[in-house]
Amino acid sequence: MFGEWLAALPGWLLWGVAAGVLASAGVAGVFLAANRLFPDPPARPGGPDQGSLRRKAEIRDYLRRIDERFVEDADIDGVRVAFYLPDRRVALTFDVHAYFGITNDDSRDEHVVLCEHEMPGRHLGRRLPFEVPEVHLGPDPAASPPVTAAFDTLGLPATADEASVERAYREKVKETHPDQGGSREAFTEVREAYATALDHTEEPPEAGRERDRGRGRV
């Protein structure tokens, strides 16, 4: 019955179907051969995970240089942070969820610092809520985007102080975070701008520490 049905079809239609099948098989064969001959390149190193590992190593080295006791990859009442300084009750994290989870919980008394992957470990001292000894860490490598562009990204003038930069960053990071509907590119740009702008604020580190100590949190 199937043969009779085929015999009833016009010859041009049968030839067209056969040609289409052969063409599809040929295209599939070409893609298969190309995939074997030219496989996808391996993932390039240097992504966020690599950046996190590099910054953790820098922070670890800095804390040891200032002789500060710390616990790495610590769990604080269900919130995991990159570093915890038990003698100071200070937590260091790269995770914005952990940061807001601690700062928004009024029952907690820990001071938490949100560390950006772009922030060199040598710059941690000015973010800590206690006095740190001066340590020689060698020359500071210049690897940051233009300062003016960083302040523009945060919507601030280049004369903004540290408190203004931090307020602007908190607002921008909420708007651009991927979990809030923002893009990863915009989120990364804001974080990079924050790290750059914070290093060029007019407020001296001592004033920032006094303000942070009075406020209790970053």
N, C-alpha and C positions, 0 to 999 in steps of 0.2 A: 504493500500500500504506500509505503514511503517512497519507493522507487517510482510508482505511478505519479505521485504528487510532484516529485522532482521533474519527471518527464513533461509534466504539464506546464512547468515554468519556462519563460522565454530564455533562450540561450544567452542573450546579453546580460540577463540578471544573474545567471549562474556564474558567468565569467567575472562579473563585477564582484560578487561575493567572494569568489576564490581569490581574486587579486587583492581584495581588502584583507583577507586572512593572511595571505603571504606577506603583504606589506607590514602588517602589525607584528608578525613573527620576526620579520627582518629588523624592525625598529627595536624590538625587545632584545634581539641578539646583539645589536650595536651597543645598547646601553649596558648590557651585561658584560660585554667585552671591554668597554671603556672603564667600567667600575673595577674590573680585574687588573687592567693595565695601569690605570691612574686612580688608585684608591685615595680616599679622603685623607688629608694630612692629619697627623696626630694633633691633639689639642696643644696649643701653645702655652708654655708656662708663664707665670707672671700675673695670673688673674687674682681675684679677691683673696683666694685661699693662700696663694703665695705671699701676697701683701700682708695678710694677717700674720702669717708665720714670721715674716721679716720684722714686723713691728713688735710682735711679742718678744722676739729675741732682743730687740733694742730696749724695750721696757724692762725685760728681765735683767739685762746688763746694767741699766741705769739704777734700778732698785738695789742691786748688789753694790754698786759704786757708792751709793749714799748710805749703805749699811742699814737698809730697811727690810725687816722681816716680812715675807709675803707667802701666800699660798696660791699656787697656780691652778687654774681651772676649778675654782671653788664653787661649792653649792651653798647659797645663803638662803635658808628657809625656802627652798624650792626654786630659787632663781640662780642660774649658773652664770658666773662672771669669769672673765679671763684671769684677773688677779684680785686677791683680797689681802689687805694689810690689816691683820688682826689687832695689832697694837694701836692702830689709828681708827679702826672701823671704817675704812675707806675701800670701796670697790671700784675696780677698773674694768670696763666692758667695751667691746666693739659692737654689741648688739643693741640696737635702738629699742627693741621690745623689753629687754632686761633693764635698760636705763629708765624707761618710763614706768616699768613695773615696780621699780624701787622708789623712784621720786614721787610717784602718784599715790603711794601707800603711806598714809599718815602715821601708821603704827610702826614704821621703820625709822631708825635713827642713823642708818648708815649714810655716809657721804658717798655719792657715786659720780664717777667721771666717765663721760662718753668719749672714748678714744677713736679717732678716725684712722682708717688704714693709711691715709696720706700724711698723718702727723708723725714726724720723726720722734723716736723715743726720747731724744735729748730735750724735747720741749715739754715733757711731762711735768717737770719740776714746777713750772709756773701755774699748772692746773691743780696741783695738790693743795689741800686746805691747811697745810702746816709748813713751817719753815724747813727748808732743805739745805744741806751744806753745798757750797760751791765745789763742783768737780770739773776737772779738765777733760773734755770729751773730744778734743781735736777740732779742726775746722768744720764749720757747718756747711754742708754741700748745698749749693744754690740750685734747687730743683722745684720751683714753684711757679705757677702761672702769674701773669702780671697782677700787681696789687690792685690797680684801679679796676680791672675787670672783676676781681674777686669781690670788691665792695659793691660794684654794680649788680652782680648776681644776687647779692643779699639785699639790694635796694637801699644801700646806705652810702653816705658820703665817705671819702677816704679819711676824714677826721673823726670818724665815729670811735667811741671808746669800747672797751672790752665788754661792758654790760650790754651795750646796744648790739654788738655783734652776736652775742649769745642769744639775746631775745629774737633777733631777726632769724638766726639759724633755727631756733626751735619752731618758729612759724613756717619757715620755708621747708624744713624737713618733714613737717606734717603734711604740707601741700604736695610735695613731690615724692613721698615714699610710695613704692610700688603697691603696697598693701592698701593704700588710700586712693588708688587710681592714677598715681603719677607714673612717670616712666623711669626706668633704671638710669638712663642717661642723665636726666634732669636731677635725679637724686644724687648721683655721683658728682655732678657739677656743683651742687650746693655744698656737699661735704668738702670738696676740694677748695671751694671758695672760702668756706668757714675756716679751714685750717690755715689758709694763706692770710686771710684778714686778721685772724686772731694773733698771728705773729707780727702784725704791723699796726696794732692798736696803739693809741697814745697813752693809755693807762699803764703805769709801771707795774711790774709783777707784784711788788709789795702791796700796792693798793688793791690789786685783784685778790690777793690772799686774805687781806683784812675783810674785804667785802664778802668773800666766800665763807670765811669763818663766822661772820655775823649771820649770814643767811643759812648756813648749814648744808647747802647743796649747790651743785653747779646747775 
